[in-house]
């Protein structure tokens, strides 16, 4: 998959740039930064999805409990009492 590249001018703390250079070298910094941003975006989307799912489950919980109570008598019908 080919995507169009855009040049950015960013400011980073000197110690981060030094660490980045040690890991990637000055010629691979863009690739490392791009991969890091991609991973950050994936993680943020995952967290947001989990938050939405939790909200959905909480919203449906009351309705689900009401349905269980509504059919409780039918579910227990024919069961021996212990």
Backbone bond lengths (Angstrom), bond angles and torsions (degrees), N, CA, C in turn:
res aa  C-N    CA-C-N  psi(-1)  N-CA   C-N-CA  omega(-1)  CA-C   N-CA-C  phi
1 X - - - 1.446 - - 1.525 108.55 -
2 X 1.301 116.02 123.96 1.459 121.01 -179.65 1.525 109.18 -104.59
3 X 1.304 115.37 131.97 1.455 119.99 176.10 1.516 109.08 -122.83
4 X 1.300 114.50 153.77 1.454 119.67 178.54 1.527 109.65 -74.86
5 X 1.302 116.77 134.71 1.462 121.59 179.61 1.522 110.50 -91.36
6 X 1.321 114.65 149.36 1.457 122.18 177.29 1.521 107.58 -128.67
7 X 1.311 116.62 132.14 1.456 120.90 179.39 1.527 109.05 -82.83
8 X 1.324 115.66 132.47 1.461 121.81 178.26 1.527 109.65 -121.31
9 X 1.290 115.23 149.66 1.455 121.19 172.69 1.525 105.61 -110.82
10 X 1.324 117.16 109.90 1.462 120.76 -177.25 1.527 109.87 -120.11
11 X 1.312 114.27 159.56 1.459 120.91 178.03 1.519 107.72 -117.61
12 X 1.326 116.48 125.97 1.455 123.04 179.22 1.519 109.61 -125.99
13 X 1.316 116.86 152.62 1.466 119.37 174.88 1.539 110.37 -60.94
14 X 1.314 115.43 143.58 1.469 121.75 -176.46 1.522 112.03 -56.50
15 X 1.340 117.68 -40.77 1.465 119.76 -178.32 1.525 111.36 -65.90
16 X 1.340 117.48 -33.15 1.461 119.62 176.85 1.527 111.34 -68.33
17 X 1.309 116.66 -40.54 1.468 121.07 178.85 1.525 109.99 -64.90
18 X 1.320 116.90 -40.87 1.471 120.18 178.68 1.529 110.35 -63.27
19 X 1.327 116.66 -43.03 1.471 120.23 178.08 1.521 110.31 -65.49
20 X 1.311 117.05 -41.90 1.462 121.55 178.35 1.526 110.78 -60.47
21 X 1.315 116.69 -43.66 1.465 120.50 178.87 1.519 111.77 -63.91
22 X 1.324 117.43 -37.28 1.462 120.53 178.44 1.526 110.99 -64.95
23 X 1.325 116.46 -38.12 1.465 120.63 -178.10 1.519 111.59 -79.41
24 X 1.325 116.82 -48.10 1.458 120.76 -170.24 1.516 114.17 -105.95
25 X 1.296 116.56 -22.29 1.458 119.11 -171.36 1.518 108.60 80.20
26 X 1.320 117.63 157.27 1.465 120.33 -174.59 1.528 113.79 -65.53
27 X 1.315 118.71 -20.23 1.471 121.06 -177.12 1.528 113.13 -86.62
28 X 1.320 118.19 -15.08 1.455 120.86 -178.02 1.530 113.42 -112.30
29 X 1.296 117.17 11.22 1.466 120.06 -177.43 1.522 112.31 -60.91
30 X 1.313 117.86 -43.05 1.466 120.41 -178.44 1.520 111.17 -60.38
31 X 1.324 116.51 -41.45 1.466 120.60 179.97 1.528 110.88 -63.90
32 X 1.329 116.93 -44.79 1.462 121.31 -179.70 1.536 110.22 -64.85
33 X 1.314 116.83 -44.17 1.463 120.57 179.21 1.524 109.85 -63.54
34 X 1.331 117.82 -43.41 1.461 121.62 179.22 1.529 111.50 -61.66
35 X 1.333 117.04 -45.09 1.467 120.86 178.13 1.527 111.28 -62.61
36 X 1.317 116.11 -39.81 1.468 120.61 179.76 1.526 111.24 -65.14
37 X 1.314 116.39 -42.87 1.465 120.21 178.60 1.525 110.22 -65.69
38 X 1.324 116.92 -42.20 1.470 120.87 178.42 1.530 110.17 -58.70
39 X 1.315 117.03 -46.29 1.471 121.18 179.52 1.528 111.03 -64.56
40 X 1.313 117.28 -39.04 1.466 121.57 178.04 1.530 110.09 -62.39
41 X 1.326 117.00 -43.96 1.466 121.35 179.47 1.520 110.79 -63.11
42 X 1.322 117.54 -44.19 1.467 121.46 178.31 1.522 110.02 -59.56
43 X 1.316 117.07 -44.99 1.461 121.61 -179.51 1.527 111.03 -64.03
44 X 1.328 117.96 -43.48 1.469 121.49 179.11 1.524 111.12 -62.56
45 X 1.335 116.68 -41.69 1.468 120.09 178.55 1.522 110.72 -64.32
46 X 1.319 116.69 -38.68 1.461 120.90 178.30 1.527 111.03 -63.51
47 X 1.319 116.76 -44.83 1.465 121.33 179.07 1.528 110.08 -62.46
48 X 1.327 117.09 -42.67 1.466 121.00 179.66 1.531 110.89 -64.52
49 X 1.321 117.34 -42.04 1.464 120.84 177.86 1.521 110.97 -62.62
50 X 1.325 116.89 -43.81 1.467 120.37 178.60 1.529 110.89 -61.60
51 X 1.337 116.87 -38.37 1.459 121.12 178.11 1.533 110.28 -64.82
52 X 1.327 116.97 -43.45 1.462 120.85 179.04 1.529 111.20 -64.70
53 X 1.333 116.82 -41.11 1.464 120.13 178.21 1.529 111.09 -62.94
54 X 1.318 116.32 -43.37 1.462 120.36 179.08 1.528 110.79 -61.27
55 X 1.322 116.58 -44.14 1.460 120.33 178.28 1.525 110.82 -62.22
56 X 1.323 116.80 -39.34 1.464 120.98 178.22 1.511 112.02 -65.31
57 X 1.327 116.20 -43.41 1.467 119.95 178.25 1.528 110.99 -63.36
58 X 1.317 116.45 -41.72 1.469 120.06 179.30 1.532 110.59 -64.85
59 X 1.320 116.68 -40.75 1.460 120.61 -179.48 1.528 110.89 -65.90
60 X 1.322 117.49 -35.63 1.468 121.43 -178.30 1.527 112.31 -83.83
61 X 1.313 118.35 -12.74 1.467 121.46 -174.50 1.523 112.11 -59.57
62 X 1.327 117.88 -46.35 1.460 121.06 -178.53 1.525 110.71 -62.48
63 X 1.313 115.97 -42.86 1.467 119.87 178.62 1.524 110.87 -63.97
64 X 1.304 117.37 -41.25 1.460 121.32 179.39 1.522 111.47 -64.33
65 X 1.325 117.22 -41.76 1.474 121.11 178.65 1.525 109.88 -64.25
66 X 1.329 116.78 -40.53 1.460 120.35 178.80 1.527 110.79 -62.85
67 X 1.326 117.59 -40.92 1.464 120.88 178.15 1.525 111.74 -64.44
68 X 1.317 116.79 -41.21 1.461 121.10 179.17 1.527 109.77 -62.06
69 X 1.321 116.52 -44.91 1.468 120.41 -179.82 1.523 110.77 -64.95
70 X 1.330 116.52 -37.47 1.460 120.85 -178.80 1.527 111.40 -62.80
71 X 1.319 117.64 -37.32 1.462 121.65 -176.91 1.527 113.25 -101.87
72 X 1.322 117.51 6.47 1.461 121.48 -177.39 1.525 111.62 -58.15
73 X 1.314 117.75 -44.57 1.469 121.19 -178.39 1.520 110.91 -62.94
74 X 1.314 117.47 -41.32 1.462 121.40 179.63 1.528 110.44 -67.96
75 X 1.310 116.64 -39.66 1.459 120.47 179.96 1.530 111.66 -63.30
76 X 1.323 117.39 -36.46 1.468 121.32 -176.41 1.527 112.13 -87.69
77 X 1.320 117.04 -10.68 1.447 121.27 -178.60 1.519 111.43 -58.78
78 X 1.323 115.71 130.09 1.453 120.58 177.91 1.518 114.69 86.71
79 X 1.301 118.13 -3.17 1.457 120.81 178.05 1.533 108.87 -85.27
80 X 1.298 115.66 140.10 1.460 119.27 175.39 1.523 108.91 -71.46
81 X 1.338 115.12 143.35 1.459 119.66 176.32 1.507 108.65 -81.26
82 X 1.286 116.85 143.17 1.469 121.30 -178.93 1.480 110.30 -105.14
